[in-house]
Amino acid sequence: MGEGANPCEDGMRGGVRAAARCTAAPAAPYGPLSVTGVHGLDDFPEGRLPAIPGRWQPEEDRLAVTATAADGLLLDGRPPAGAARLDAGRGPPERARAGQGGRRFAVPRREGLRALRVHTPESGRLRAAPRIARRPEDPAARTTGTFTPYPETRTVRVADADGHHRGLGPGGEPAFTPGGRACPFPPPGDTLAVPMRAGERNPAEG
């Protein structure tokens, strides 16, 4: 997803229209299925990333890129004049400052990860993506519960789809009577002992 608001979190709070945005987000032109590469700069100390123009180097919490007009890289829609610096996590990927043609090069905000993420709206995976079926909201599935915050900060390491591990900071433990819905793809340890009906990620034909 982009580095901005999460449409699925909005969908939980915003009703039918927001839920529709959530189910459409994965197949959006610059949604998660448009990601065709995540390149860690530590793996390329010379700064030359595969099939990406320019020379990229980490600089504190930003990335510095050096390119010429001949490289084909665009920065804010124009060829860069020498070196430029990009901040991490500034807006959705379609608004990323760096790109080439329809591709956008986003700088993800991750713990200790200095990387460049490539979004390609013409990717084959994106074109082949099925629609996502969403079950109508069931009022009977609503429930109430309590949330107990942890007294201290905790970090759980989980693997991302790009193969890197990152730390998640759980804030506490929820307790509720089963009857609601849960994410069908929880991170390790984030599971429930009872079956939950969740169809938001079921592919639909046609």
ROLO-980417 format. One record per residue (C-alpha): residue number from 1; x, z, y; residue in three letters. Coordinates in nm, 2 decimals. Layout:
N
[rec NUM, [X, Z, Y], 'ALA'] ...
//
This chain:
206
[rec 1, [0.00, 0.00, 0.00], 'MET'] [rec 2, [0.09, -0.01, 0.36], 'GLY'] [rec 3, [0.25, 0.28, 0.54], 'GLU'] [rec 4, [-0.06, 0.34, 0.74], 'GLY'] [rec 5, [-0.40, 0.49, 0.63], 'ALA'] [rec 6, [-0.50, 0.49, 0.27], 'ASN'] [rec 7, [-0.82, 0.29, 0.23], 'PRO'] [rec 8, [-0.91, 0.47, -0.09], 'CYS'] [rec 9, [-0.88, 0.81, 0.08], 'GLU'] [rec 10, [-1.10, 0.67, 0.35], 'ASP'] [rec 11, [-1.34, 0.55, 0.08], 'GLY'] [rec 12, [-1.39, 0.90, -0.05], 'MET'] [rec 13, [-1.50, 1.02, 0.29], 'ARG'] [rec 14, [-1.66, 0.71, 0.45], 'GLY'] [rec 15, [-1.94, 0.60, 0.22], 'GLY'] [rec 16, [-2.03, 0.26, 0.08], 'VAL'] [rec 17, [-1.85, 0.04, 0.33], 'ARG'] [rec 18, [-1.53, 0.24, 0.31], 'ALA'] [rec 19, [-1.55, 0.24, -0.07], 'ALA'] [rec 20, [-1.58, -0.14, -0.06], 'ALA'] [rec 21, [-1.26, -0.16, 0.14], 'ARG'] [rec 22, [-1.09, 0.06, -0.12], 'CYS'] [rec 23, [-1.18, -0.17, -0.41], 'THR'] [rec 24, [-1.08, -0.48, -0.21], 'ALA'] [rec 25, [-0.74, -0.33, -0.10], 'ALA'] [rec 26, [-0.53, -0.40, -0.41], 'PRO'] [rec 27, [-0.60, -0.78, -0.39], 'ALA'] [rec 28, [-0.57, -0.80, -0.01], 'ALA'] [rec 29, [-0.30, -1.05, 0.11], 'PRO'] [rec 30, [-0.06, -0.77, 0.19], 'TYR'] [rec 31, [-0.20, -0.51, -0.06], 'GLY'] [rec 32, [-0.01, -0.35, -0.34], 'PRO'] [rec 33, [-0.04, -0.66, -0.57], 'LEU'] [rec 34, [0.15, -0.86, -0.30], 'SER'] [rec 35, [0.47, -0.66, -0.36], 'VAL'] [rec 36, [0.73, -0.89, -0.52], 'THR'] [rec 37, [1.03, -0.67, -0.48], 'GLY'] [rec 38, [1.17, -0.33, -0.37], 'VAL'] [rec 39, [1.54, -0.34, -0.31], 'HIS'] [rec 40, [1.74, -0.02, -0.27], 'GLY'] [rec 41, [2.02, -0.06, -0.03], 'LEU'] [rec 42, [2.24, 0.17, -0.23], 'ASP'] [rec 43, [2.24, -0.10, -0.50], 'ASP'] [rec 44, [2.37, -0.36, -0.25], 'PHE'] [rec 45, [2.65, -0.20, -0.05], 'PRO'] [rec 46, [2.75, -0.54, 0.10], 'GLU'] [rec 47, [2.40, -0.56, 0.26], 'GLY'] [rec 48, [2.30, -0.89, 0.10], 'ARG'] [rec 49, [1.96, -0.85, -0.07], 'LEU'] [rec 50, [1.83, -1.10, -0.33], 'PRO'] [rec 51, [1.64, -1.39, -0.17], 'ALA'] [rec 52, [1.62, -1.20, 0.17], 'ILE'] [rec 53, [1.79, -1.34, 0.47], 'PRO'] [rec 54, [2.02, -1.14, 0.69], 'GLY'] [rec 55, [2.26, -0.85, 0.62], 'ARG'] [rec 56, [2.09, -0.51, 0.58], 'TRP'] [rec 57, [2.26, -0.17, 0.62], 'GLN'] [rec 58, [2.12, 0.19, 0.63], 'PRO'] [rec 59, [2.16, 0.37, 0.96], 'GLU'] [rec 60, [2.03, 0.73, 0.94], 'GLU'] [rec 61, [1.66, 0.71, 0.88], 'ASP'] [rec 62, [1.64, 0.34, 0.99], 'ARG'] [rec 63, [1.76, 0.01, 0.86], 'LEU'] [rec 64, [1.99, -0.22, 1.06], 'ALA'] [rec 65, [1.97, -0.59, 1.01], 'VAL'] [rec 66, [2.21, -0.86, 1.14], 'THR'] [rec 67, [2.10, -1.22, 1.12], 'ALA'] [rec 68, [2.12, -1.55, 1.30], 'THR'] [rec 69, [1.86, -1.82, 1.36], 'ALA'] [rec 70, [2.01, -2.02, 1.07], 'ALA'] [rec 71, [1.92, -1.74, 0.83], 'ASP'] [rec 72, [1.55, -1.80, 0.88], 'GLY'] [rec 73, [1.47, -1.43, 0.94], 'LEU'] [rec 74, [1.21, -1.36, 1.20], 'LEU'] [rec 75, [1.19, -1.03, 1.39], 'LEU'] [rec 76, [0.87, -0.97, 1.59], 'ASP'] [rec 77, [0.80, -1.34, 1.53], 'GLY'] [rec 78, [1.13, -1.47, 1.67], 'ARG'] [rec 79, [1.48, -1.52, 1.54], 'PRO'] [rec 80, [1.68, -1.21, 1.60], 'PRO'] [rec 81, [1.97, -1.21, 1.85], 'ALA'] [rec 82, [2.24, -1.03, 1.66], 'GLY'] [rec 83, [2.16, -0.68, 1.52], 'ALA'] [rec 84, [1.83, -0.50, 1.52], 'ALA'] [rec 85, [1.71, -0.16, 1.39], 'ARG'] [rec 86, [1.39, -0.10, 1.20], 'LEU'] [rec 87, [1.21, 0.23, 1.17], 'ASP'] [rec 88, [1.05, 0.34, 0.84], 'ALA'] [rec 89, [0.68, 0.36, 0.78], 'GLY'] [rec 90, [0.56, 0.20, 1.10], 'ARG'] [rec 91, [0.21, 0.06, 1.03], 'GLY'] [rec 92, [0.07, -0.16, 0.75], 'PRO'] [rec 93, [0.30, -0.42, 0.58], 'PRO'] [rec 94, [0.12, -0.71, 0.75], 'GLU'] [rec 95, [0.25, -0.57, 1.08], 'ARG'] [rec 96, [0.61, -0.53, 0.96], 'ALA'] [rec 97, [0.85, -0.65, 1.22], 'ARG'] [rec 98, [1.07, -0.85, 0.99], 'ALA'] [rec 99, [0.96, -1.15, 0.78], 'GLY'] [rec 100, [1.01, -1.50, 0.67], 'GLN'] [rec 101, [0.72, -1.74, 0.65], 'GLY'] [rec 102, [0.43, -1.55, 0.51], 'GLY'] [rec 103, [0.65, -1.28, 0.36], 'ARG'] [rec 104, [0.69, -0.95, 0.52], 'ARG'] [rec 105, [0.98, -0.70, 0.48], 'PHE'] [rec 106, [0.86, -0.35, 0.51], 'ALA'] [rec 107, [1.07, -0.03, 0.53], 'VAL'] [rec 108, [0.90, 0.23, 0.31], 'PRO'] [rec 109, [0.91, 0.60, 0.41], 'ARG'] [rec 110, [1.04, 0.77, 0.09], 'ARG'] [rec 111, [1.24, 1.08, 0.03], 'GLU'] [rec 112, [1.61, 0.98, 0.03], 'GLY'] [rec 113, [1.52, 0.62, -0.06], 'LEU'] [rec 114, [1.67, 0.36, 0.17], 'ARG'] [rec 115, [1.50, 0.04, 0.07], 'ALA'] [rec 116, [1.33, -0.28, 0.17], 'LEU'] [rec 117, [0.99, -0.38, 0.02], 'ARG'] [rec 118, [0.89, -0.74, 0.00], 'VAL'] [rec 119, [0.52, -0.85, 0.04], 'HIS'] [rec 120, [0.44, -1.20, -0.06], 'THR'] [rec 121, [0.07, -1.30, 0.00], 'PRO'] [rec 122, [0.12, -1.62, -0.21], 'GLU'] [rec 123, [0.24, -1.43, -0.52], 'SER'] [rec 124, [0.11, -1.54, -0.86], 'GLY'] [rec 125, [0.02, -1.18, -0.95], 'ARG'] [rec 126, [-0.20, -1.16, -0.64], 'LEU'] [rec 127, [-0.38, -1.49, -0.71], 'ARG'] [rec 128, [-0.44, -1.39, -1.07], 'ALA'] [rec 129, [-0.58, -1.04, -0.99], 'ALA'] [rec 130, [-0.93, -0.98, -1.12], 'PRO'] [rec 131, [-1.20, -0.82, -0.91], 'ARG'] [rec 132, [-1.24, -0.45, -0.94], 'ILE'] [rec 133, [-1.58, -0.32, -1.05], 'ALA'] [rec 134, [-1.71, 0.00, -0.89], 'ARG'] [rec 135, [-1.99, 0.21, -1.02], 'ARG'] [rec 136, [-2.26, 0.31, -0.78], 'PRO'] [rec 137, [-2.22, 0.66, -0.64], 'GLU'] [rec 138, [-2.40, 0.92, -0.86], 'ASP'] [rec 139, [-2.53, 1.22, -0.67], 'PRO'] [rec 140, [-2.54, 1.41, -0.99], 'ALA'] [rec 141, [-2.17, 1.38, -1.02], 'ALA'] [rec 142, [-2.11, 1.58, -0.71], 'ARG'] [rec 143, [-1.99, 1.94, -0.75], 'THR'] [rec 144, [-1.84, 2.22, -0.55], 'THR'] [rec 145, [-1.52, 2.41, -0.61], 'GLY'] [rec 146, [-1.25, 2.63, -0.47], 'THR'] [rec 147, [-0.89, 2.55, -0.37], 'PHE'] [rec 148, [-0.62, 2.81, -0.40], 'THR'] [rec 149, [-0.30, 2.73, -0.20], 'PRO'] [rec 150, [0.04, 2.79, -0.35], 'TYR'] [rec 151, [0.22, 3.08, -0.18], 'PRO'] [rec 152, [0.54, 2.87, -0.17], 'GLU'] [rec 153, [0.64, 2.51, -0.13], 'THR'] [rec 154, [0.66, 2.32, -0.46], 'ARG'] [rec 155, [0.79, 1.97, -0.55], 'THR'] [rec 156, [0.69, 1.76, -0.85], 'VAL'] [rec 157, [0.90, 1.45, -0.93], 'ARG'] [rec 158, [0.70, 1.15, -1.04], 'VAL'] [rec 159, [0.79, 0.79, -1.11], 'ALA'] [rec 160, [0.66, 0.51, -0.87], 'ASP'] [rec 161, [0.56, 0.16, -0.99], 'ALA'] [rec 162, [0.89, 0.04, -0.84], 'ASP'] [rec 163, [1.09, 0.25, -1.09], 'GLY'] [rec 164, [1.21, 0.51, -0.84], 'HIS'] [rec 165, [1.12, 0.88, -0.85], 'HIS'] [rec 166, [0.99, 1.06, -0.56], 'ARG'] [rec 167, [0.89, 1.42, -0.48], 'GLY'] [rec 168, [0.52, 1.50, -0.43], 'LEU'] [rec 169, [0.43, 1.83, -0.27], 'GLY'] [rec 170, [0.12, 1.98, -0.43], 'PRO'] [rec 171, [-0.04, 2.23, -0.20], 'GLY'] [rec 172, [-0.24, 2.43, -0.45], 'GLY'] [rec 173, [-0.48, 2.43, -0.74], 'GLU'] [rec 174, [-0.84, 2.32, -0.73], 'PRO'] [rec 175, [-1.11, 2.48, -0.96], 'ALA'] [rec 176, [-1.45, 2.32, -1.02], 'PHE'] [rec 177, [-1.73, 2.27, -1.27], 'THR'] [rec 178, [-1.68, 1.93, -1.45], 'PRO'] [rec 179, [-1.93, 1.67, -1.34], 'GLY'] [rec 180, [-1.75, 1.48, -1.07], 'GLY'] [rec 181, [-1.50, 1.19, -1.09], 'ARG'] [rec 182, [-1.13, 1.18, -1.13], 'ALA'] [rec 183, [-0.85, 0.92, -1.09], 'CYS'] [rec 184, [-0.80, 0.74, -1.42], 'PRO'] [rec 185, [-0.42, 0.70, -1.36], 'PHE'] [rec 186, [-0.31, 1.05, -1.26], 'PRO'] [rec 187, [0.07, 1.13, -1.22], 'PRO'] [rec 188, [0.23, 1.33, -1.50], 'PRO'] [rec 189, [0.08, 1.68, -1.51], 'GLY'] [rec 190, [-0.22, 1.59, -1.30], 'ASP'] [rec 191, [-0.47, 1.57, -1.58], 'THR'] [rec 192, [-0.80, 1.72, -1.68], 'LEU'] [rec 193, [-0.90, 1.87, -2.01], 'ALA'] [rec 194, [-1.25, 1.71, -1.99], 'VAL'] [rec 195, [-1.35, 1.35, -1.99], 'PRO'] [rec 196, [-1.43, 1.20, -1.65], 'MET'] [rec 197, [-1.63, 0.88, -1.59], 'ARG'] [rec 198, [-1.43, 0.67, -1.34], 'ALA'] [rec 199, [-1.49, 0.30, -1.31], 'GLY'] [rec 200, [-1.32, 0.21, -0.98], 'GLU'] [rec 201, [-1.02, 0.06, -1.15], 'ARG'] [rec 202, [-1.21, -0.14, -1.42], 'ASN'] [rec 203, [-1.14, -0.51, -1.38], 'PRO'] [rec 204, [-1.45, -0.73, -1.36], 'ALA'] [rec 205, [-1.47, -1.09, -1.48], 'GLU'] [rec 206, [-1.56, -1.37, -1.24], 'GLY'] 
//
